[in-house]
Amino acid sequence: MEIKPLKRYSVQEIDQSLFEVSKKIYPRALTGWFSSWRWIMVWFTQILFYGTAWLNWNDRQAVLFDLAARKFYIFGMVFWPQDFIYLAVLLVIAALSLFLFTAVAGRLFCGYACPQTVYSEIFMWIERKIEGDRAKRMRLDNAPLSLRKFTLKTTKHLVWIAVALWTGFTFVGYFTPIRTLAAEVVNFDLGPWQIFWIFFYGFATYGNAGWMREQVCKYMCPYARFQSAMFDKDTLTVTYDEKRGEPRGSRSVKADLSTLNLGSCINCTLCVQVCPTGIDIRNGLQYECIGCAACIDVCDQVMDKMHYPRGLIRYTTEHALEENLSKRGIWARVLRPRTLIYTAILGLIVLVTALSLALRLPLKVDVIRDRGMPRVMEDGSVHNVYRLQVMNTEETPHRYKIKVGGIHDAEIVSDDSFAVPAASTTAVPVRVRVELEHAEPGSNKIYFTVHDRDDESVSVTEKAVFLIPR
């Protein structure tokens, strides 16, 4: 066997390969079934994001994360720092959902609902409306500076900045009441932190969607790096059918493939031209592919013009290509152990979380004993003082009553009934009296029960200690 000598590379060639500046990508506009779904998701996510901030619920903003007051309002529910567990559960649900979607259909989230994809689509649409289609944008960028070029570029960036700042304003509006924030913007009365975060998120949107685009997906997003760990041979991915497409080559519409010895691919490169990350799907599955299926739409249109069957590029699996599986056979393999385990765990967590939220008591109580020494009264009784931190998580005021137990004849000698305003916390001082003969010297266990006077089922019991001097 002949052994070929290794090719030697010069230092200049190595430097060029390592530090070559990435070329700008000019995605071609297209229409199609998958393209329509991407725009449906753009409209859905942006109406949800921009619109929800302006919804009202019980005379307040429907979704508001009030960090200053340490209250999170989500429609009819109010969450406090003590409810941090729900945020952790939400993150777990999001992660498991991502794992499930990836195991079934690859980077489905990236292609249709990822904020980077959504805002890149919006910014590219603005770019096309102002500068023109792909060919016009390429000519404009290569042309020398002129008044027309300066005007078009300036207009595009001003519109981009306006969208980015509106996005930053809306994002901050979920943490500061958005109507108050809007009034402060109009009156030039924004605080320093509000100004910082509006411009910070505005700049992030402008930079990521306007300038970096595919660079975020390729180099900054960690999901692109570990996605392969969640793929298997039954994962649906955007795939080029090499058996059918090769050998590729141009030909006329009326040409006979059998005589030309060519595959279905006419080598038009439209699949590369529409790709937002600039890859050639014909080279196989690549981590840069975000699964947007733009190449499927444009390839199907070419197949229609050539009167070839659709599906040269399609969503399919490795097993389907190897074993020539039908659509029914592909979907039958979706119910495999990995997806069933993900679905079972995800469903269980969602069910438990929903039950927890449904059964969550709108009353929370913390008991703090006063640091002072217990007082021995003239009548031979001992008094201990406590502070009960009572939290009403509902958006209606409630009246509560306190009971004490654990020691025979223990009684509350202070006011045992009080009111707590809606969605607020009240500190209630409580004095407890116990006869000396009814308790042992030292620490004695007692408990406080706080219940709603209008609904006895809303009741919380907390433990405490009662001290008797030795």
JOHU-V768466 format. One record per helix or strand of 3 or more residues. SS is the DSSP state (H for helix, E for strand). FROM is the first residue (numbers start at 0). LEN is the number of residues. Records with the same first field share a line. If there is no record, write none. Layout:
SS->FROM-LEN ; FROM-LEN
This chain:
H->10-9 ; 32-20 ; 80-25 ; 107-5 ; 114-17 ; 133-9 ; 146-26 ; 177-9 ; 191-21 ; 213-7 ; 222-8 ; 241-4 ; 256-4 ; 269-4 ; 280-3 ; 293-13 ; 317-6 ; 326-6 ; 336-22 ; 435-3
E->62-4 ; 70-4 ; 76-4 ; 236-4 ; 312-4 ; 362-7 ; 380-12 ; 397-8 ; 416-4 ; 423-12 ; 441-11 ; 458-10
